[in-house]
C-alpha cells in the first residue's frame, strides 16, 4: 500500500485575469493544495510549487495524526 503523496497527483490550472491558480490534488486522499502566480509563469513552475505545498500539507497531516 502506498503512502499519501507517493502516488498519482492531479493538477488543475485556472487563469483569473493576470493570475494563474494551480491546484495539486492527491489521488489517494483527495487532499488539495493551491498556489498562484503570474499568468505568464511556465505551468511546470506552478505545478512544482503546488506539488511541494501538497507534500508539506500531507506531512503536516501525518504529524498531527501521529501525535
Secondary structure, 3 states (H helix, E strand, C coil): CCCCCCCCEEEEEEEECCEEEEEEEECCCCCEEEEEEECCCCHHHHHHHHHHHHHHHHHHHHHHHHC
